[in-house]
Amino acid sequence: MSKKISRRRFLQAGATAAVGLTVVPSSVLGSSLGHVAPSDKLNIAGIGVGGRGFGVLKGMESQNIIGLADVDWKYSKPVFDHYPNAKKYYDYRKMYDELGKSIDAVMVATSDHTHALVTADAITMGKHVYVEKPLTHTVYESRLLTKLADKYDIATQMGNQGSSGEGVRQVCDWIWNGEIGEVTKVETFTDRPIWPQGLPRPSTVDKVPSTLDWDLFVGPAPKRPFNHIYTPWNWRGWWDFGTGALGDMACHILHPVFKGLNLGYPSKIQASSTMLLTDCAPNAEFVTYTFPARDNMKKVAMPEVEVLWYDGGLQPPRPAGVPNGKNLNDQGGGVIFHGTKDTLICGCYGVNPWLVSGRKPNSPKTQREVTLSHQMDWVRACKETPANRIETASPFSEAGPFNEIVVLGVLGVRLQNLNQVLEWDGPNMKFTNIPEDAKIQAIIEDGFKIVDGHPSFNKKMSDPVNAREMAQEMIKHTYQNGWNLPSMP
Ligand SMILES: NC(=O)c1ccc[n+]([C@@H]2O[C@H](COP(=O)([O-])OP(=O)(O)OC[C@H]3O[C@@H](n4cnc5c(N)ncnc54)[C@H](O)[C@@H]3O)[C@@H](O)[C@H]2O)c1
């Protein structure tokens, strides 16, 4: 079945189910282009709406918000109250079953570990998808969503809103115009985590509130007893659900680096951190990625580049020429591009780029200016046909490969006890130099105590496991509890 036929069938099916709703598919309106007129409204469903999802939905509430699914009905009550006409669900699968034919597009803002499931199910139903960052929890899931989005020709956007902003465009224009010369080193940092990290797994079990479906929250991760420490919000610091400070912020902070330097797969990665525990991300991380040379551009070469990431409040050394007193942390982090001609600095989301020399380049503008919000630009793309669609600023064709880099950083941190530079085969999604018999452990509990005035160390370690197998499991999770992803196209 061709992509266009399947899209038309979907629209026709939607027409029957959407009686009484505002969306009238273009096939009914008799449009020769087959697109949805901009004035027609999309039917949007939101999954994971209690936190960031509420803000994202507000950014698209000029459309019809017809369904909301959230595992925590107490946390989500303000959202449910705000959209009284939307049908409410705990389980997104039930919502897809019941409202599937009426839904045009889906907004996903659950915890990181369920983005791929919720999104893959939507895409295979032919729905457009807006997915919060990080796109997925693993490299494999990113690859899968990238390929599914391509196969189903739907409109996609990752929620790294800086990609629609002026800062990222300016960083790219300056680099591509040769304003800072060749870049062989970039340093990046964030002040996160601002949530609890570096903790052992809780030893106490809390009563699950009647308003929370804990099993649905855990989803494809290994089952664990409930504790209030995990959700809402603080799941970020727990490896099974989140990706620590790097996964949380790198989709914002590394985006101008990825785009401005045309990065592809890294060839090497190494990392270190404060105490590495089994379950919870460390308080501070330092990761070094090496990217091989890319094709030179007209005005600038793209040689091998090292990209350094610091989090937990650590920052790279201040480059020469940066004025004393100037805080390089702009909106949660910063980026320093070391070029052969100049040093370019910007904040998180690519905001406020400036050159240490003080020059203000007047480079030609090379990219589409996004005049709508990040959310509404996606709504626009949803209404265009695949053949005529102008891509959003962060479509999965770009966000998928980019997110692979982000979550690879987490692997570097979790494999740091191998004490080696890890070599990465991007196309095949595997490390190539982990010895076959290498074993790896992490700390379950620190056990540090002062005994008779002396420090006493009593680290409880996890059992050693085969490092290759552990790496593989982190690259592609074995889903638990009966959950499955569609197969890779
Ligand atoms: N772009 C940004 O600036 C930005 C800002 C904050 C958060 N985020 C991203 O948004 C996502 C959500 O983060 P948050 O801060 O809102 O977290 P949160 O815990 O505050 O909200 C997540 C919501 O999803 C619900 N949920 C979790 N699993 C679910 C499931 N399987 N099905 C349905 N609902 C589920 C939770 O109950 C909660 O209401 C994360 O991926 C995060 O990285 C992006």
The ligand as an SDF file (V2000), in Angstrom:
LIG
                    3D

 44 48  0  0  0  0  0  0  0  0999 V2000
   11.1280   20.7400   26.2430 N   0  0  0  0  0  0  0  0  0  0  0  0
   11.2580   21.1060   27.4910 C   0  0  0  0  0  0  0  0  0  0  0  0
   11.6840   22.2130   27.7990 O   0  0  0  0  0  0  0  0  0  0  0  0
   10.8580   20.1510   28.5800 C   0  0  0  0  0  0  0  0  0  0  0  0
   10.6470   20.6170   29.8860 C   0  0  0  0  0  0  0  0  0  0  0  0
   10.2710   19.6850   30.8580 C   0  0  0  0  0  0  0  0  0  0  0  0
   10.1170   18.3580   30.5220 C   0  0  0  0  0  0  0  0  0  0  0  0
   10.3420   17.9340   29.2480 N   0  0  0  0  0  0  0  0  0  0  0  0
   10.1630   16.5190   28.8930 C   0  0  0  0  0  0  0  0  0  0  0  0
    8.7970   16.1920   29.0200 O   0  0  0  0  0  0  0  0  0  0  0  0
    8.6490   14.8500   29.4430 C   0  0  0  0  0  0  0  0  0  0  0  0
    7.8100   14.8300   30.7180 C   0  0  0  0  0  0  0  0  0  0  0  0
    8.5320   15.4900   31.7430 O   0  0  0  0  0  0  0  0  0  0  0  0
    7.7910   16.2370   32.9400 P   0  0  0  0  0  0  0  0  0  0  0  0
    8.7310   17.1700   33.5460 O   0  0  0  0  0  0  0  0  0  0  0  0
    6.4980   16.7660   32.4480 O   0  0  0  0  0  0  0  0  0  0  0  0
    7.5310   15.0050   33.9180 O   0  0  0  0  0  0  0  0  0  0  0  0
    6.2980   14.8590   34.9180 P   0  0  0  0  0  0  0  0  0  0  0  0
    6.5760   13.6540   35.7280 O   0  0  0  0  0  0  0  0  0  0  0  0
    6.0450   16.1600   35.5740 O   0  0  0  0  0  0  0  0  0  0  0  0
    5.0740   14.5780   33.9380 O   0  0  0  0  0  0  0  0  0  0  0  0
    4.9750   13.3840   33.1970 C   0  0  0  0  0  0  0  0  0  0  0  0
    3.5220   13.0150   33.1030 C   0  0  0  0  0  0  0  0  0  0  0  0
    3.4160   11.8100   32.3630 O   0  0  0  0  0  0  0  0  0  0  0  0
    2.5970   10.8980   33.0800 C   0  0  0  0  0  0  0  0  0  0  0  0
    2.9830    9.5470   32.6480 N   0  0  0  0  0  0  0  0  0  0  0  0
    4.1160    8.8720   32.9200 C   0  0  0  0  0  0  0  0  0  0  0  0
    4.1180    7.6750   32.2810 N   0  0  0  0  0  0  0  0  0  0  0  0
    2.9680    7.6170   31.5860 C   0  0  0  0  0  0  0  0  0  0  0  0
    2.3940    6.6580   30.7170 C   0  0  0  0  0  0  0  0  0  0  0  0
    3.0300    5.4950   30.4320 N   0  0  0  0  0  0  0  0  0  0  0  0
    1.1860    6.9140   30.1640 N   0  0  0  0  0  0  0  0  0  0  0  0
    0.5390    8.0720   30.4390 C   0  0  0  0  0  0  0  0  0  0  0  0
    1.0320    9.0220   31.2590 N   0  0  0  0  0  0  0  0  0  0  0  0
    2.2370    8.8030   31.8190 C   0  0  0  0  0  0  0  0  0  0  0  0
    2.8580   11.2090   34.5310 C   0  0  0  0  0  0  0  0  0  0  0  0
    1.8400   10.7490   35.3800 O   0  0  0  0  0  0  0  0  0  0  0  0
    2.9240   12.7290   34.4800 C   0  0  0  0  0  0  0  0  0  0  0  0
    1.6400   13.3170   34.5510 O   0  0  0  0  0  0  0  0  0  0  0  0
   10.0540   14.3100   29.6320 C   0  0  0  0  0  0  0  0  0  0  0  0
   10.4580   13.5850   28.5180 O   0  0  0  0  0  0  0  0  0  0  0  0
   10.8890   15.5530   29.8010 C   0  0  0  0  0  0  0  0  0  0  0  0
   12.2260   15.3780   29.4200 O   0  0  0  0  0  0  0  0  0  0  0  0
   10.6830   18.8140   28.2890 C   0  0  0  0  0  0  0  0  0  0  0  0
  1  2  1  0
  2  3  2  0
  2  4  1  0
  4  5  1  0
  4 44  2  0
  5  6  2  0
  6  7  1  0
  7  8  2  0
  8  9  1  0
  8 44  1  0
  9 10  1  0
  9 42  1  0
 10 11  1  0
 11 12  1  0
 11 40  1  0
 12 13  1  0
 13 14  1  0
 14 15  2  0
 14 16  1  0
 14 17  1  0
 17 18  1  0
 18 19  2  0
 18 20  1  0
 18 21  1  0
 21 22  1  0
 22 23  1  0
 23 24  1  0
 23 38  1  0
 24 25  1  0
 25 26  1  0
 25 36  1  0
 26 27  1  0
 26 35  1  0
 27 28  2  0
 28 29  1  0
 29 30  1  0
 29 35  2  0
 30 31  1  0
 30 32  2  0
 32 33  1  0
 33 34  2  0
 34 35  1  0
 36 37  1  0
 36 38  1  0
 38 39  1  0
 40 41  1  0
 40 42  1  0
 42 43  1  0
M  CHG  2   8   1  16  -1
M  END
$$$$
